[in-house]
Amino acid sequence: MNEDIYVNKDHLKEYVNMMTKMWTDFAKTGNPTPDNSWGVKWIPYTSRRKEYLNIDNKVEMAKDGEKERVDFWTKMYNEAGVPVDVKSNL
C-alpha cells in the first residue's frame, strides 16, 4: 500500500482497510460481516425484502435503495404525460 496517499487522511486509510476486510470476508465466507463487525449484521438482498448493506460514514442495513430513483423517473414520465407501468424486481 502506498502510504504517501494516506498522509493526513486516516479516515481514508480506515475506509480502505474496512472495504478490504469486507471483500475478503465475503470471498471467504459469502458474508461481508461474518462476525457482525462494523456493528452490523449483513442480510442478503432479496427482491421481497430489498435490504442491502449501505456503506457510508456508517455501515448499516438499508432498504429500498432504488426507490428514490424509481420515484424520480415515475414523476418525470407522469409530468411529461407518458404512461408508466412500474413493475420493478429490484
N, C-alpha and C positions, 0 to 999 in steps of 0.2 A: 504494500500500500504506500503510495506517495504521501508521506507525512506533510510535505510543504503545503498541499492544498487545504489541509485542515488547521493550519495555524490560525489561532483565534476563532476557530469555528468548531468548538467542542460539540455543539448541537448537531452539526452535520456529521461528524465522526460517529456520534451515538446513533444517529439515524441509519447510517451505512451499516454499522455493526448489527443493529436491530433487524434490518432488512436481510442481511446476510444470514443471520441466525434463523429468521423465519423461513427463508427459502431452503436453507439446509435442513431444518426440521421437517419441512413439507416434503422434501425429496426423500428423507429417511423414513418418515412415519405416515405421510399422507395428511399431516396436520401441522400447520404453521406454529401452533401454540400447544404442543402436546402436554406441557407441564403447566398450562394456564399462565405462562409467562406473559409479561406485559400487562398483567391484570385482567386478562380477557380469555374466555373460553371460546374457541372458534367453533362455529356451527356451519357445516357445509351448506352452500346455496342450493335451494330447490325452487322450482317455479311456483310452488304453493306458498312457501314461507317468504321467499325473496329476501332473505337476510344475507349480508355479506360482511366481510371484515373491512372496516373503514380504517385506513392507516393515515393518520394526520398528526396534529400535535398530540392527540390522544388516540390510542388504539382501542377501538370498540366495535362491537357488532352494531350494524345499522340495517335499515330496512328500506325497500323500495328505492334503490339508488337511481333508477331510471324515471321515477315518477315526475320529477321536475321537467326533464327533457320531453317526455311524452305530453305532459300538460301544456308546455310551451307550444309545441308544434300543433297540438289539437286546437289551441286558441288561435294560432296563426291561420290554420286552414278554415276554421269557423269564421273568422273575420274576413277572409277572402271569399267566403261563400262556397267553399269546396267541401263536398260531403266527406265526412270522416267516419271510418269504421275501425275503431281502435280495438284490436284483439291482439294483445301482446302476450307472448310467452316468456317475456323477460323475467 
